[in-house]
Amino acid sequence: MTAKYLDRDDAIIETELAKYWLQPGERLLLGTMPLNGYVGARIDSELHIPYQSATELPAHALGRCRWPLPSEALRETPRLDEDWVEDPTLAYWVDAPHPNTDAVRMADHFAHTRGTARLVLSDQRTAVIYPARLFDPKDFQPAEPMRTFYELPPSRVAGLSAPFVGRSIPPRRVIRLDFTDGSTIMLRDPHSGGRVDRALRRLSGQQRD
């Protein structure tokens, strides 16, 4: 059943990105649906739960956030890099040695849009994209439904994996991106394992779909 839903999601994502985002000759490796939730972060040993972007970003049309805040008890756990996933309000986790890192810059966009922004990896770039209607629905142009707000070359990505995290039975898998600057971002995607497995097969040329 999980594979069935992953296939359906991937078909939607791939069709959309092929039409509106991918450049000629560019091959999609991985794309996510919106993952609504807070970002948690440990930056230079300082906890931010939830993390709020310190970067000035375009105003959006989401309105006031009505979500409950993450549990204060989470701050006391000794394994935040794993146990963050046990708090249902968190959809992302960042570990970074300082704010000026790729993981934190990505987190700025996920935090700002409450997870409406999406992660995309191709064989030529890694990016965070927004739905254009998020900014001014009245000026929305159907021919350009997506906007890229953060983009970096493959050389800045040190690793892509889908580790098991947390204490639940069965444990959850997350999408994990490690960057060459020493920072890491993890995403709570319900299809993390399948998405990453497919991305790695595509990257190695074993899957041509």
C-alpha atoms as a printed R data frame, in Angstrom:
    type eleno elety resid chain resno      x      y       z
1   ATOM     1    CA   MET     A     1  0.000  0.000   0.000
2   ATOM     2    CA   THR     A     2  2.829  2.399   0.826
3   ATOM     3    CA   ALA     A     3  4.415  1.816  -2.591
4   ATOM     4    CA   LYS     A     4  1.048  2.483  -4.243
5   ATOM     5    CA   TYR     A     5  0.708  5.887  -2.558
6   ATOM     6    CA   LEU     A     6  4.350  6.717  -3.278
7   ATOM     7    CA   ASP     A     7  3.828  5.912  -6.966
8   ATOM     8    CA   ARG     A     8  0.768  8.161  -7.049
9   ATOM     9    CA   ASP     A     9  2.581 11.021  -5.288
10  ATOM    10    CA   ASP     A    10  5.639 10.682  -7.499
11  ATOM    11    CA   ALA     A    11  3.539 10.712 -10.660
12  ATOM    12    CA   ILE     A    12  1.930 14.005  -9.598
13  ATOM    13    CA   ILE     A    13  5.235 15.549  -8.530
14  ATOM    14    CA   GLU     A    14  7.155 14.449 -11.616
15  ATOM    15    CA   THR     A    15  4.490 15.626 -14.049
16  ATOM    16    CA   GLU     A    16  4.259 19.012 -12.346
17  ATOM    17    CA   LEU     A    17  8.010 19.570 -12.102
18  ATOM    18    CA   ALA     A    18  8.688 18.366 -15.641
19  ATOM    19    CA   LYS     A    19  6.166 20.878 -16.960
20  ATOM    20    CA   TYR     A    20  7.025 23.900 -14.834
21  ATOM    21    CA   TRP     A    21 10.470 23.566 -13.243
22  ATOM    22    CA   LEU     A    22 12.955 21.154 -14.815
23  ATOM    23    CA   GLN     A    23 15.245 22.519 -17.514
24  ATOM    24    CA   PRO     A    24 15.894 20.645 -20.793
25  ATOM    25    CA   GLY     A    25 18.208 17.711 -20.102
26  ATOM    26    CA   GLU     A    26 17.745 17.966 -16.329
27  ATOM    27    CA   ARG     A    27 16.749 14.762 -14.516
28  ATOM    28    CA   LEU     A    28 14.593 14.749 -11.394
29  ATOM    29    CA   LEU     A    29 15.923 12.719  -8.477
30  ATOM    30    CA   LEU     A    30 13.545 13.582  -5.642
31  ATOM    31    CA   GLY     A    31 10.659 15.923  -4.954
32  ATOM    32    CA   THR     A    32  8.456 16.271  -1.904
33  ATOM    33    CA   MET     A    33  4.879 17.291  -1.378
34  ATOM    34    CA   PRO     A    34  4.295 20.126   1.147
35  ATOM    35    CA   LEU     A    35  5.217 18.930   4.655
36  ATOM    36    CA   ASN     A    36  3.286 21.164   7.019
37  ATOM    37    CA   GLY     A    37  4.824 21.645  10.443
38  ATOM    38    CA   TYR     A    38  7.364 23.587  12.441
39  ATOM    39    CA   VAL     A    39 11.126 23.503  12.014
40  ATOM    40    CA   GLY     A    40 13.264 22.602  15.004
41  ATOM    41    CA   ALA     A    41 16.944 23.497  15.013
42  ATOM    42    CA   ARG     A    42 20.166 23.254  16.958
43  ATOM    43    CA   ILE     A    43 22.498 25.949  15.661
44  ATOM    44    CA   ASP     A    44 25.889 26.379  17.301
45  ATOM    45    CA   SER     A    45 24.544 24.403  20.319
46  ATOM    46    CA   GLU     A    46 21.582 26.797  20.714
47  ATOM    47    CA   LEU     A    47 18.097 25.285  20.475
48  ATOM    48    CA   HIS     A    48 15.317 26.873  18.434
49  ATOM    49    CA   ILE     A    49 12.028 24.998  18.990
50  ATOM    50    CA   PRO     A    50 10.329 26.147  16.883
51  ATOM    51    CA   TYR     A    51 12.880 27.796  14.617
52  ATOM    52    CA   GLN     A    52 11.877 31.145  13.132
53  ATOM    53    CA   SER     A    53 13.593 32.572  10.097
54  ATOM    54    CA   ALA     A    54 15.934 35.476  10.785
55  ATOM    55    CA   THR     A    55 16.080 36.266   7.065
56  ATOM    56    CA   GLU     A    56 13.771 38.792   5.438
57  ATOM    57    CA   LEU     A    57 11.563 36.832   3.041
58  ATOM    58    CA   PRO     A    58  8.582 37.800   0.861
59  ATOM    59    CA   ALA     A    59  5.264 38.220   2.669
60  ATOM    60    CA   HIS     A    60  2.819 35.367   2.097
61  ATOM    61    CA   ALA     A    61 -0.938 34.935   2.235
62  ATOM    62    CA   LEU     A    62 -1.085 32.190   4.878
63  ATOM    63    CA   GLY     A    63 -2.549 34.341   7.642
64  ATOM    64    CA   ARG     A    64 -1.997 33.820  11.362
65  ATOM    65    CA   CYS     A    65 -0.610 30.469  12.482
66  ATOM    66    CA   ARG     A    66 -2.999 28.572  14.780
67  ATOM    67    CA   TRP     A    67 -0.899 25.468  15.391
68  ATOM    68    CA   PRO     A    68 -0.028 24.330  18.919
69  ATOM    69    CA   LEU     A    69  3.613 24.834  19.846
70  ATOM    70    CA   PRO     A    70  6.073 21.926  20.166
71  ATOM    71    CA   SER     A    71  6.355 20.330  23.590
72  ATOM    72    CA   GLU     A    72  8.738 22.027  26.019
73  ATOM    73    CA   ALA     A    73  9.783 18.545  27.202
74  ATOM    74    CA   LEU     A    74 11.569 18.042  23.898
75  ATOM    75    CA   ARG     A    75 14.310 20.398  25.047
76  ATOM    76    CA   GLU     A    76 15.299 17.939  27.783
77  ATOM    77    CA   THR     A    77 15.799 14.884  25.596
78  ATOM    78    CA   PRO     A    78 19.455 13.837  25.180
79  ATOM    79    CA   ARG     A    79 18.997 12.728  21.540
80  ATOM    80    CA   LEU     A    80 17.309 15.625  19.786
81  ATOM    81    CA   ASP     A    81 18.695 14.583  16.405
82  ATOM    82    CA   GLU     A    82 16.484 11.485  16.693
83  ATOM    83    CA   ASP     A    83 13.723 12.296  19.176
84  ATOM    84    CA   TRP     A    84 12.452 15.440  17.441
85  ATOM    85    CA   VAL     A    85 10.356 13.201  15.218
86  ATOM    86    CA   GLU     A    86  8.269 12.113  18.226
87  ATOM    87    CA   ASP     A    87  6.713 15.598  18.420
88  ATOM    88    CA   PRO     A    88  3.916 15.680  15.803
89  ATOM    89    CA   THR     A    89  4.164 19.454  15.377
90  ATOM    90    CA   LEU     A    90  7.709 19.233  13.959
91  ATOM    91    CA   ALA     A    91  8.199 18.391  10.286
92  ATOM    92    CA   TYR     A    92 11.878 19.402   9.976
93  ATOM    93    CA   TRP     A    93 15.048 19.284  12.049
94  ATOM    94    CA   VAL     A    94 18.309 21.157  11.467
95  ATOM    95    CA   ASP     A    95 21.750 20.674  12.995
96  ATOM    96    CA   ALA     A    96 24.265 23.335  12.011
97  ATOM    97    CA   PRO     A    97 27.558 24.695  13.346
98  ATOM    98    CA   HIS     A    98 26.482 28.293  12.635
99  ATOM    99    CA   PRO     A    99 23.608 30.197  10.976
100 ATOM   100    CA   ASN     A   100 25.371 30.822   7.666
101 ATOM   101    CA   THR     A   101 24.934 27.274   6.366
102 ATOM   102    CA   ASP     A   102 22.890 25.625   3.635
103 ATOM   103    CA   ALA     A   103 20.659 23.687   6.042
104 ATOM   104    CA   VAL     A   104 19.718 26.860   7.926
105 ATOM   105    CA   ARG     A   105 19.062 28.779   4.714
106 ATOM   106    CA   MET     A   106 16.746 26.001   3.573
107 ATOM   107    CA   ALA     A   107 15.082 25.949   6.984
108 ATOM   108    CA   ASP     A   108 14.372 29.672   6.645
109 ATOM   109    CA   HIS     A   109 12.017 28.904   3.769
110 ATOM   110    CA   PHE     A   110 10.323 25.895   5.361
111 ATOM   111    CA   ALA     A   111  9.759 27.856   8.568
112 ATOM   112    CA   HIS     A   112  8.538 30.956   6.745
113 ATOM   113    CA   THR     A   113  5.975 29.002   4.696
114 ATOM   114    CA   ARG     A   114  5.071 26.504   7.467
115 ATOM   115    CA   GLY     A   115  6.134 23.680   5.201
116 ATOM   116    CA   THR     A   116  4.314 24.851   2.085
117 ATOM   117    CA   ALA     A   117  7.670 25.261   0.339
118 ATOM   118    CA   ARG     A   118  9.014 22.024  -1.123
119 ATOM   119    CA   LEU     A   119 12.384 20.343  -1.498
120 ATOM   120    CA   VAL     A   120 13.504 19.296  -4.985
121 ATOM   121    CA   LEU     A   121 16.699 17.502  -6.022
122 ATOM   122    CA   SER     A   122 17.785 16.986  -9.602
123 ATOM   123    CA   ASP     A   123 21.041 15.823 -11.150
124 ATOM   124    CA   GLN     A   124 21.966 19.513 -11.593
125 ATOM   125    CA   ARG     A   125 20.712 21.341  -8.480
126 ATOM   126    CA   THR     A   126 19.068 21.155  -5.071
127 ATOM   127    CA   ALA     A   127 16.343 23.723  -4.480
128 ATOM   128    CA   VAL     A   128 13.475 24.978  -2.360
129 ATOM   129    CA   ILE     A   129 10.457 25.950  -4.448
130 ATOM   130    CA   TYR     A   130  7.291 27.841  -3.523
131 ATOM   131    CA   PRO     A   131  3.825 27.786  -5.079
132 ATOM   132    CA   ALA     A   132  3.495 31.227  -6.663
133 ATOM   133    CA   ARG     A   133 -0.077 31.681  -5.430
134 ATOM   134    CA   LEU     A   134  1.287 31.734  -1.868
135 ATOM   135    CA   PHE     A   135  2.336 35.374  -2.259
136 ATOM   136    CA   ASP     A   136 -0.476 37.206  -4.006
137 ATOM   137    CA   PRO     A   137 -3.323 34.980  -5.198
138 ATOM   138    CA   LYS     A   138 -4.791 37.885  -7.190
139 ATOM   139    CA   ASP     A   139 -1.653 38.151  -9.334
140 ATOM   140    CA   PHE     A   140 -1.209 34.395  -9.784
141 ATOM   141    CA   GLN     A   141 -0.101 33.406 -13.295
142 ATOM   142    CA   PRO     A   142 -1.044 29.787 -14.157
143 ATOM   143    CA   ALA     A   143  1.831 29.598 -16.653
144 ATOM   144    CA   GLU     A   144  4.345 30.134 -13.805
145 ATOM   145    CA   PRO     A   145  2.941 28.305 -10.766
146 ATOM   146    CA   MET     A   146  6.318 27.736  -9.051
147 ATOM   147    CA   ARG     A   147  9.152 29.959  -7.920
148 ATOM   148    CA   THR     A   148 12.636 28.927  -6.860
149 ATOM   149    CA   PHE     A   149 13.851 30.718  -3.739
150 ATOM   150    CA   TYR     A   150 16.968 28.798  -2.756
151 ATOM   151    CA   GLU     A   151 19.201 26.800  -5.055
152 ATOM   152    CA   LEU     A   152 22.626 25.209  -4.812
153 ATOM   153    CA   PRO     A   153 24.780 22.948  -7.002
154 ATOM   154    CA   PRO     A   154 25.243 19.207  -6.347
155 ATOM   155    CA   SER     A   155 28.790 19.861  -5.146
156 ATOM   156    CA   ARG     A   156 27.386 21.396  -1.939
157 ATOM   157    CA   VAL     A   157 25.471 18.222  -1.007
158 ATOM   158    CA   ALA     A   158 27.601 15.727   0.916
159 ATOM   159    CA   GLY     A   159 24.996 13.015   1.345
160 ATOM   160    CA   LEU     A   160 21.380 11.917   0.888
161 ATOM   161    CA   SER     A   161 19.936  9.193   3.117
162 ATOM   162    CA   ALA     A   162 16.769  8.005   4.864
163 ATOM   163    CA   PRO     A   163 17.770  6.970   8.402
164 ATOM   164    CA   PHE     A   164 15.461  5.512  11.021
165 ATOM   165    CA   VAL     A   165 14.925  7.990  13.868
166 ATOM   166    CA   GLY     A   166 12.921  8.222  17.081
167 ATOM   167    CA   ARG     A   167 11.740  5.703  19.646
168 ATOM   168    CA   SER     A   168  8.466  4.582  18.065
169 ATOM   169    CA   ILE     A   169  7.787  0.994  17.019
170 ATOM   170    CA   PRO     A   170  8.184  0.704  14.112
171 ATOM   171    CA   PRO     A   171 10.726  3.544  13.871
172 ATOM   172    CA   ARG     A   172 10.180  6.320  11.357
173 ATOM   173    CA   ARG     A   173 12.408  7.138   8.419
174 ATOM   174    CA   VAL     A   174 13.193 10.704   7.405
175 ATOM   175    CA   ILE     A   175 14.836 12.365   4.427
176 ATOM   176    CA   ARG     A   176 18.287 13.523   5.499
177 ATOM   177    CA   LEU     A   177 20.469 15.941   3.536
178 ATOM   178    CA   ASP     A   178 24.041 16.548   4.669
179 ATOM   179    CA   PHE     A   179 25.933 19.517   3.269
180 ATOM   180    CA   THR     A   180 29.633 20.111   2.769
181 ATOM   181    CA   ASP     A   181 29.532 23.008   5.250
182 ATOM   182    CA   GLY     A   182 28.808 20.550   8.089
183 ATOM   183    CA   SER     A   183 25.083 21.252   8.378
184 ATOM   184    CA   THR     A   184 22.198 18.769   8.156
185 ATOM   185    CA   ILE     A   185 18.477 19.040   7.525
186 ATOM   186    CA   MET     A   186 15.938 16.248   8.040
187 ATOM   187    CA   LEU     A   187 12.371 16.143   6.729
188 ATOM   188    CA   ARG     A   188  9.512 14.055   8.089
189 ATOM   189    CA   ASP     A   189  8.108 12.738   4.816
190 ATOM   190    CA   PRO     A   190  5.709  9.757   5.019
191 ATOM   191    CA   HIS     A   191  7.492  8.206   2.027
192 ATOM   192    CA   SER     A   192 11.064  9.054   3.061
193 ATOM   193    CA   GLY     A   193 12.531  5.614   2.476
194 ATOM   194    CA   GLY     A   194 10.928  5.116  -0.914
195 ATOM   195    CA   ARG     A   195 11.736  8.616  -2.131
196 ATOM   196    CA   VAL     A   196 15.405  8.392  -1.172
197 ATOM   197    CA   ASP     A   197 15.803  4.851  -2.505
198 ATOM   198    CA   ARG     A   198 14.411  5.957  -5.864
199 ATOM   199    CA   ALA     A   199 16.583  9.071  -5.900
200 ATOM   200    CA   LEU     A   200 19.741  7.053  -5.309
201 ATOM   201    CA   ARG     A   201 18.800  4.558  -8.033
202 ATOM   202    CA   ARG     A   202 18.147  7.383 -10.460
203 ATOM   203    CA   LEU     A   203 21.429  9.023  -9.549
204 ATOM   204    CA   SER     A   204 23.325  5.819 -10.247
205 ATOM   205    CA   GLY     A   205 21.486  5.340 -13.554
206 ATOM   206    CA   GLN     A   206 19.776  2.107 -12.507
207 ATOM   207    CA   GLN     A   207 16.247  3.447 -12.976
208 ATOM   208    CA   ARG     A   208 15.088  5.126 -16.165
209 ATOM   209    CA   ASP     A   209 11.476  6.184 -15.663
